[in-house]
Amino acid sequence: MPEVHAILSASSSKRWLNCTPSARLEQNFPNESSVYAEEGTAAHALGEYKIRKYLHERVQRPTSEFDSEEMEGNTDIYAEFIINQIERIKETCPHPLVMVEERLDYSYLVPDGFGTGDCVIIADGTLYVNDYKNGKGVFVSCDHNPQMMLYALGAYHAYGYLYDIQKISMTIIQPRLENISTFECTVDELLDWGESYVRPRAKLAFEGKGNQVPGDWCRFCRVRCACKACAQEALALVKEEFLDLDAGVLEEEQRGDCLEETDATASFDPDTSAPTFKSPALLTKTDIEQMLPTLNRIESWIEAIFAYVSSEAINHGVTWAGYKVVEGRSKRQFLDTKSVVAAAQKAGYTDIYKTELISLTEFEKLMGKKKFQEVLGEYVVKPPGKLSLVPYSDPREAVDLQTAADEFDALD
């Protein structure tokens, strides 16, 4: 199960390592759960069950309101990755040490620091640390990921004196974004990072000292809605990106040249049918490219502010000048389904059920993967995923837009 969070938890380590006062500041705000966190907890429990069942442990299958074909499929991907990893390791090491939901203590570096490793394996001089991510809003890379590296430090501290560990292999499995990301380093590299970087910053963080530093790590920070550093950064970014986009244009406006007639047309690239933004009345393509990362940051901060004031008003009765709480539109629903069925049937209405084909996953479990492929394999198709624009830092491969368009046309 996901960790009960320490003050300096591994899951929030990117934040407190970069913005050291954030961990203590967060204690002034309630740690309210969300439906996404609850869904993630349910998915972790199901994934844990599948691994333990493979290891022949006596376990009971968990159930939750989030049970669905999608969650079944996502946790299958996670479990299959771990199982394949173990089976591959067994080819050279018949009895690897496999630990599921292992508490990992790294408090020798970070005061009161601990976390929970979803699956930790030690074999043939390698320490494997695996972590399941259920989210789909943020692509999580394992490359120098501080959460994974802290888990590895905790595991090495606990077992390094028993095993001759030479290499660290860390993997994040994020099925909803088709992301399996692995990062490897030597033990010396890991230990040097812990001593030279983590230890001094963890001391500052535990004491609530250091500078507030805004960044992408602010996304899930409870302080963000009231953080002066975030507000100052957002306002400065707005000023920089929107008021100072083109100093030359602003100078012309100050001279009154903006009163002259402007050519409001834009030329188009005949190959892409895209505007080239050459009109002085429009932002240039370069202007927009420079603004894109900033816009994401500003949008995220604004959303956090509105979420905070809404929660305070709805849950705690706080009033905000110029705003009020209203009831949204709702849909009718039956209060007691069994009573509805009984009353309808008593009145002579019996054709009140719909039948549906069982899901693809249920078919696969019913038949077994091999038989499923033989009988229904030719009828299975995996359509292309929804296209989205992401930064170059995203490790996913860029899409050939022409090929993608052809695939969508074929499906249509």
C-alpha positions as CSV (number, residue, x, y, z in Angstrom):
1,M,0.0,0.0,0.0
2,P,1.2,3.6,-0.6
3,E,3.4,5.0,2.2
4,V,2.1,6.8,5.2
5,H,3.9,10.0,4.5
6,A,6.9,11.3,6.5
7,I,7.4,15.0,6.8
8,L,10.2,14.6,4.2
9,S,8.6,11.8,2.2
10,A,10.2,10.3,-0.8
11,S,7.2,11.0,-2.9
12,S,7.5,14.8,-2.3
13,S,11.3,14.8,-2.3
14,K,11.6,16.7,-5.6
15,R,9.7,19.5,-3.9
16,W,11.5,19.7,-0.6
17,L,14.9,19.2,-2.2
18,N,14.4,22.2,-4.5
19,C,12.3,24.3,-2.2
20,T,13.5,23.4,1.3
21,P,11.0,25.4,3.4
22,S,8.0,23.8,1.6
23,A,7.7,20.7,3.8
24,R,7.2,22.7,7.0
25,L,5.0,25.3,5.4
26,E,2.7,22.5,4.1
27,Q,2.0,21.5,7.7
28,N,-0.1,24.7,8.0
29,F,-2.5,23.3,5.4
30,P,-4.8,20.2,5.7
31,N,-3.6,17.2,3.7
32,E,-6.9,16.5,2.1
33,S,-7.3,13.3,0.0
34,S,-8.7,13.4,-3.5
35,V,-10.5,11.0,-5.7
36,Y,-7.3,10.6,-7.7
37,A,-5.3,9.6,-4.6
38,E,-8.0,7.2,-3.5
39,E,-8.0,5.6,-7.0
40,G,-4.3,5.3,-6.9
41,T,-4.4,3.6,-3.5
42,A,-7.0,1.1,-4.9
43,A,-4.8,0.4,-7.9
44,H,-1.7,-0.1,-5.8
45,A,-3.6,-2.6,-3.6
46,L,-4.7,-4.5,-6.7
47,G,-1.2,-4.5,-8.1
48,E,0.2,-5.7,-4.8
49,Y,-2.3,-8.5,-4.7
50,K,-1.3,-9.8,-8.2
51,I,2.4,-9.8,-7.3
52,R,1.8,-11.6,-4.0
53,K,-0.4,-14.1,-5.7
54,Y,2.4,-14.9,-8.2
55,L,4.8,-15.3,-5.2
56,H,2.3,-17.9,-3.8
57,E,1.4,-15.9,-0.7
58,R,-2.0,-16.3,0.9
59,V,-3.8,-13.0,-0.1
60,Q,-7.3,-11.9,-0.5
61,R,-8.2,-9.9,-3.6
62,P,-9.0,-6.3,-2.7
63,T,-12.2,-4.6,-3.9
64,S,-13.1,-0.9,-4.2
65,E,-15.5,1.5,-5.9
66,F,-12.8,2.1,-8.5
67,D,-12.7,-1.5,-9.8
68,S,-13.0,-1.3,-13.6
69,E,-11.7,-2.9,-16.8
70,E,-9.2,-0.1,-17.1
71,M,-7.7,-0.6,-13.6
72,E,-7.6,-4.4,-14.2
73,G,-5.7,-3.9,-17.4
74,N,-3.3,-1.3,-15.9
75,T,-2.4,-3.4,-12.9
76,D,-2.0,-6.4,-15.2
77,I,0.7,-4.4,-17.1
78,Y,2.5,-3.6,-13.8
79,A,2.2,-7.2,-12.5
80,E,3.4,-8.6,-15.8
81,F,6.4,-6.3,-15.8
82,I,7.4,-7.4,-12.3
83,I,6.8,-11.1,-13.0
84,N,8.8,-11.0,-16.3
85,Q,11.6,-9.2,-14.4
86,I,11.7,-11.9,-11.7
87,E,11.6,-14.7,-14.2
88,R,14.4,-13.2,-16.2
89,I,16.5,-12.8,-13.0
90,K,15.8,-16.4,-12.1
91,E,17.6,-17.6,-15.2
92,T,20.9,-16.7,-13.5
93,C,19.9,-16.3,-9.9
94,P,17.4,-19.1,-8.8
95,H,16.5,-17.4,-5.5
96,P,16.4,-13.6,-5.7
97,L,15.3,-11.6,-2.7
98,V,11.9,-10.2,-3.6
99,M,10.1,-7.7,-1.3
100,V,6.6,-6.3,-2.0
101,E,5.5,-3.0,-0.3
102,E,8.7,-2.8,1.6
103,R,9.2,0.0,4.1
104,L,12.5,1.7,3.2
105,D,14.2,3.8,5.9
106,Y,16.6,6.5,4.7
107,S,16.5,8.4,8.0
108,Y,20.3,8.2,8.3
109,L,20.4,10.9,5.6
110,V,17.0,12.5,6.0
111,P,15.5,13.2,9.5
112,D,12.5,10.8,10.0
113,G,12.8,9.8,6.3
114,F,11.1,6.7,5.1
115,G,9.0,5.5,2.2
116,T,7.5,2.3,0.7
117,G,8.9,0.5,-2.2
118,D,6.3,-1.2,-4.4
119,C,8.6,-4.0,-5.4
120,V,12.3,-4.3,-4.5
121,I,14.5,-7.1,-5.8
122,I,18.1,-8.0,-5.1
123,A,20.0,-10.5,-7.3
124,D,23.3,-10.9,-9.0
125,G,24.9,-7.7,-7.6
126,T,22.0,-5.5,-8.7
127,L,19.4,-3.8,-6.6
128,Y,16.1,-3.3,-8.5
129,V,13.6,-0.7,-7.3
130,N,10.2,-0.7,-9.0
131,D,7.4,1.8,-8.5
132,Y,3.8,1.8,-9.9
133,K,2.3,5.2,-10.9
134,N,-1.4,5.2,-11.6
135,G,-1.7,8.8,-12.6
136,K,-2.2,10.0,-16.2
137,G,-2.0,13.8,-15.7
138,V,1.8,14.0,-15.3
139,F,4.4,11.9,-17.2
140,V,6.9,10.7,-14.6
141,S,10.4,10.0,-15.8
142,C,12.8,7.8,-13.8
143,D,15.9,9.6,-14.9
144,H,17.6,10.9,-11.7
145,N,14.2,10.7,-10.1
146,P,14.8,11.6,-6.4
147,Q,11.9,9.5,-5.1
148,M,13.3,6.4,-6.7
149,M,16.9,7.3,-5.6
150,L,15.8,7.7,-2.0
151,Y,14.0,4.4,-2.1
152,A,17.3,2.9,-3.5
153,L,19.3,4.5,-0.7
154,G,16.9,3.1,1.9
155,A,17.1,-0.4,0.4
156,Y,20.9,-0.3,0.1
157,H,21.2,0.9,3.7
158,A,19.1,-2.1,4.9
159,Y,20.6,-4.8,2.7
160,G,24.0,-3.5,1.4
161,Y,25.9,-5.2,4.2
162,L,24.3,-8.6,3.3
163,Y,24.7,-8.5,-0.5
164,D,27.5,-7.4,-2.8
165,I,25.4,-4.8,-4.6
166,Q,27.3,-3.1,-7.5
167,K,24.5,-1.6,-9.6
168,I,21.2,0.2,-9.0
169,S,18.3,-0.3,-11.5
170,M,15.2,1.8,-10.9
171,T,12.0,1.6,-13.0
172,I,8.7,3.5,-13.0
173,I,5.7,1.7,-14.5
174,Q,3.0,4.2,-15.5
175,P,0.5,2.2,-17.7
176,R,-2.0,4.9,-18.3
177,L,0.6,6.9,-20.2
178,E,2.3,3.8,-21.7
179,N,5.4,4.8,-19.7
180,I,8.0,2.3,-18.5
181,S,11.1,4.4,-17.6
182,T,14.3,2.9,-16.2
183,F,17.4,4.6,-14.8
184,E,20.6,2.9,-13.7
185,C,23.6,4.1,-11.8
186,T,26.4,2.7,-9.7
187,V,26.3,2.4,-5.9
188,D,29.0,5.0,-5.6
189,E,27.0,7.5,-7.7
190,L,23.9,6.9,-5.5
191,L,25.8,7.2,-2.2
192,D,27.6,10.4,-3.4
193,W,24.3,12.0,-4.3
194,G,22.9,11.1,-0.9
195,E,25.8,12.5,1.0
196,S,26.7,15.6,-1.0
197,Y,23.2,16.7,-2.1
198,V,20.4,15.1,0.0
199,R,21.9,15.3,3.5
200,P,22.5,19.1,3.6
201,R,19.2,20.0,1.9
202,A,17.3,17.6,4.1
203,K,18.7,19.3,7.2
204,L,17.4,22.7,5.9
205,A,14.1,21.2,4.9
206,F,13.5,19.5,8.3
207,E,14.3,22.8,10.0
208,G,12.1,24.8,7.6
209,K,15.0,26.9,6.5
210,G,16.3,28.0,3.0
211,N,14.8,29.8,0.1
212,Q,11.3,29.3,-1.4
213,V,12.0,28.3,-5.0
214,P,9.1,27.9,-7.4
215,G,9.2,25.3,-10.2
216,D,7.3,22.4,-11.7
217,W,7.6,20.7,-8.3
218,C,5.0,23.1,-7.0
219,R,2.2,21.3,-8.8
220,F,1.0,19.2,-5.9
221,C,2.3,21.5,-3.1
222,R,-0.4,22.4,-0.5
223,V,1.2,25.8,0.0
224,R,1.0,26.8,-3.6
225,C,-2.4,28.6,-3.2
226,A,-0.9,31.0,-0.6
227,C,2.8,30.9,-1.6
228,K,4.2,34.4,-2.1
229,A,7.1,33.1,-4.2
230,C,4.7,31.4,-6.6
231,A,2.5,34.5,-6.9
232,Q,5.6,36.7,-7.5
233,E,6.9,34.3,-10.1
234,A,3.6,34.0,-11.9
235,L,3.1,37.8,-12.0
236,A,6.7,38.3,-13.1
237,L,6.2,35.8,-15.8
238,V,3.1,37.5,-17.0
239,K,4.8,40.8,-17.1
240,E,7.9,39.4,-18.9
241,E,6.0,37.3,-21.4
242,F,3.1,39.6,-22.2
243,L,4.3,43.1,-21.6
244,D,7.8,42.8,-22.8
245,L,7.4,40.4,-25.7
246,D,8.8,42.8,-28.3
247,A,10.6,45.9,-26.9
248,G,10.6,47.3,-30.4
249,V,6.8,47.1,-30.7
250,L,6.3,48.7,-27.3
251,E,8.6,51.6,-28.2
252,E,6.6,52.2,-31.3
253,E,3.4,52.2,-29.3
254,Q,4.9,54.7,-26.8
255,R,5.8,57.0,-29.8
256,G,2.2,56.8,-31.0
257,D,3.0,54.7,-34.0
258,C,0.4,52.2,-33.0
259,L,-2.3,54.7,-34.1
260,E,-1.2,54.1,-37.7
261,E,-3.1,51.5,-39.8
262,T,-1.8,48.0,-39.4
263,D,-1.7,45.1,-41.9
264,A,-3.8,42.6,-39.9
265,T,-3.3,39.8,-42.4
266,A,-0.9,36.8,-41.9
267,S,0.8,34.9,-44.7
268,F,0.4,31.1,-44.8
269,D,2.8,28.3,-45.5
270,P,1.4,26.5,-48.5
271,D,2.9,23.2,-47.3
272,T,1.3,23.2,-43.8
273,S,-1.6,25.7,-44.3
274,A,-0.2,27.3,-41.1
275,P,0.1,31.0,-40.5
276,T,3.6,32.3,-40.4
277,F,2.7,35.2,-38.1
278,K,4.4,38.0,-40.0
279,S,1.9,40.7,-39.3
280,P,3.1,43.3,-36.7
281,A,-0.4,42.9,-35.1
282,L,0.2,39.3,-34.2
283,L,2.5,37.3,-31.9
284,T,5.3,35.7,-33.9
285,K,5.7,31.9,-33.8
286,T,8.9,32.5,-31.8
287,D,7.0,34.6,-29.3
288,I,4.5,31.8,-28.8
289,E,7.2,29.1,-28.5
290,Q,8.9,31.2,-25.8
291,M,5.6,31.6,-23.9
292,L,4.4,27.9,-24.0
293,P,6.3,26.7,-20.9
294,T,5.3,29.8,-19.0
295,L,1.7,29.5,-19.9
296,N,1.6,25.9,-18.4
297,R,3.1,27.2,-15.2
298,I,0.7,30.2,-14.9
299,E,-2.3,28.0,-15.8
300,S,-1.4,25.5,-13.1
301,W,-1.0,28.2,-10.5
302,I,-4.3,29.9,-11.3
303,E,-6.1,26.5,-11.1
304,A,-4.6,25.9,-7.7
305,I,-5.8,29.4,-6.5
306,F,-9.4,28.7,-7.6
307,A,-9.4,25.2,-6.2
308,Y,-8.2,26.6,-2.8
309,V,-10.8,29.4,-2.6
310,S,-13.6,27.1,-3.7
311,S,-12.6,24.5,-1.1
312,E,-12.5,27.1,1.6
313,A,-15.9,28.5,0.7
314,I,-17.7,25.2,0.3
315,N,-16.1,23.2,3.1
316,H,-15.2,25.8,5.6
317,G,-17.8,28.6,5.0
318,V,-15.1,31.2,4.1
319,T,-16.7,34.2,2.1
320,W,-14.8,35.8,-0.7
321,A,-15.8,39.3,-1.9
322,G,-17.7,39.2,-5.1
323,Y,-18.3,35.4,-5.1
324,K,-21.0,33.1,-3.8
325,V,-21.6,29.3,-3.5
326,V,-24.4,28.0,-5.7
327,E,-25.8,24.5,-6.4
328,G,-25.0,23.1,-9.8
329,R,-27.3,21.2,-12.1
330,S,-27.8,17.5,-11.1
331,K,-29.3,14.5,-12.8
332,R,-32.2,12.5,-11.5
333,Q,-31.4,9.0,-10.1
334,F,-33.2,6.2,-8.4
335,L,-33.0,6.0,-4.7
336,D,-33.6,2.3,-4.3
337,T,-32.9,0.1,-7.4
338,K,-34.4,-3.0,-6.0
339,S,-37.7,-1.2,-5.2
340,V,-37.7,0.3,-8.7
341,V,-37.4,-3.2,-10.3
342,A,-40.1,-4.6,-8.0
343,A,-42.5,-1.7,-8.7
344,A,-42.0,-1.8,-12.5
345,Q,-42.4,-5.6,-12.7
346,K,-45.6,-5.4,-10.6
347,A,-46.9,-2.9,-13.0
348,G,-46.3,-5.3,-15.9
349,Y,-43.0,-3.8,-17.2
350,T,-40.5,-6.7,-17.5
351,D,-38.2,-5.7,-20.4
352,I,-36.2,-3.3,-18.2
353,Y,-32.7,-4.7,-18.5
354,K,-30.0,-4.2,-21.1
355,T,-27.4,-6.9,-22.0
356,E,-23.8,-6.2,-23.0
357,L,-20.9,-8.2,-24.3
358,I,-18.3,-9.0,-21.7
359,S,-15.2,-6.9,-21.9
360,L,-12.0,-7.8,-23.8
361,T,-10.2,-8.3,-20.5
362,E,-12.9,-10.6,-19.2
363,F,-12.8,-12.6,-22.4
364,E,-9.0,-13.0,-22.0
365,K,-9.4,-14.2,-18.5
366,L,-12.2,-16.6,-19.5
367,M,-10.2,-18.2,-22.3
368,G,-6.6,-17.7,-21.2
369,K,-4.2,-15.5,-23.2
370,K,-3.1,-18.2,-25.7
371,K,-6.7,-19.4,-26.5
372,F,-7.9,-15.8,-26.6
373,Q,-5.3,-14.9,-29.3
374,E,-6.2,-18.0,-31.3
375,V,-10.0,-17.4,-31.2
376,L,-10.3,-13.6,-31.0
377,G,-6.9,-12.2,-31.8
378,E,-7.8,-11.2,-35.4
379,Y,-10.7,-9.1,-34.1
380,V,-8.6,-7.1,-31.6
381,V,-7.4,-3.7,-32.6
382,K,-5.5,-1.1,-30.5
383,P,-6.5,2.4,-31.9
384,P,-3.9,5.2,-31.8
385,G,-4.0,7.2,-28.6
386,K,-5.3,10.8,-28.4
387,L,-2.6,13.2,-29.7
388,S,-1.3,15.8,-27.4
389,L,1.4,18.5,-27.5
390,V,4.2,18.0,-24.9
391,P,7.6,19.5,-24.2
392,Y,10.7,18.0,-25.8
393,S,11.7,16.7,-22.4
394,D,9.0,14.1,-22.6
395,P,10.8,10.9,-23.4
396,R,7.9,9.6,-25.7
397,E,8.8,9.4,-29.4
398,A,7.3,12.1,-31.6
399,V,4.4,11.1,-33.8
400,D,4.5,11.1,-37.6
401,L,1.5,13.3,-38.0
402,Q,0.7,12.1,-41.6
403,T,0.8,8.5,-40.5
404,A,-1.3,9.2,-37.5
405,A,-3.9,11.0,-39.6
406,D,-4.0,8.0,-42.0
407,E,-4.6,5.7,-39.0
408,F,-7.5,7.8,-37.7
409,D,-9.0,7.9,-41.2
410,A,-8.8,4.1,-41.5
411,L,-10.6,3.7,-38.1
412,D,-13.3,6.2,-39.2
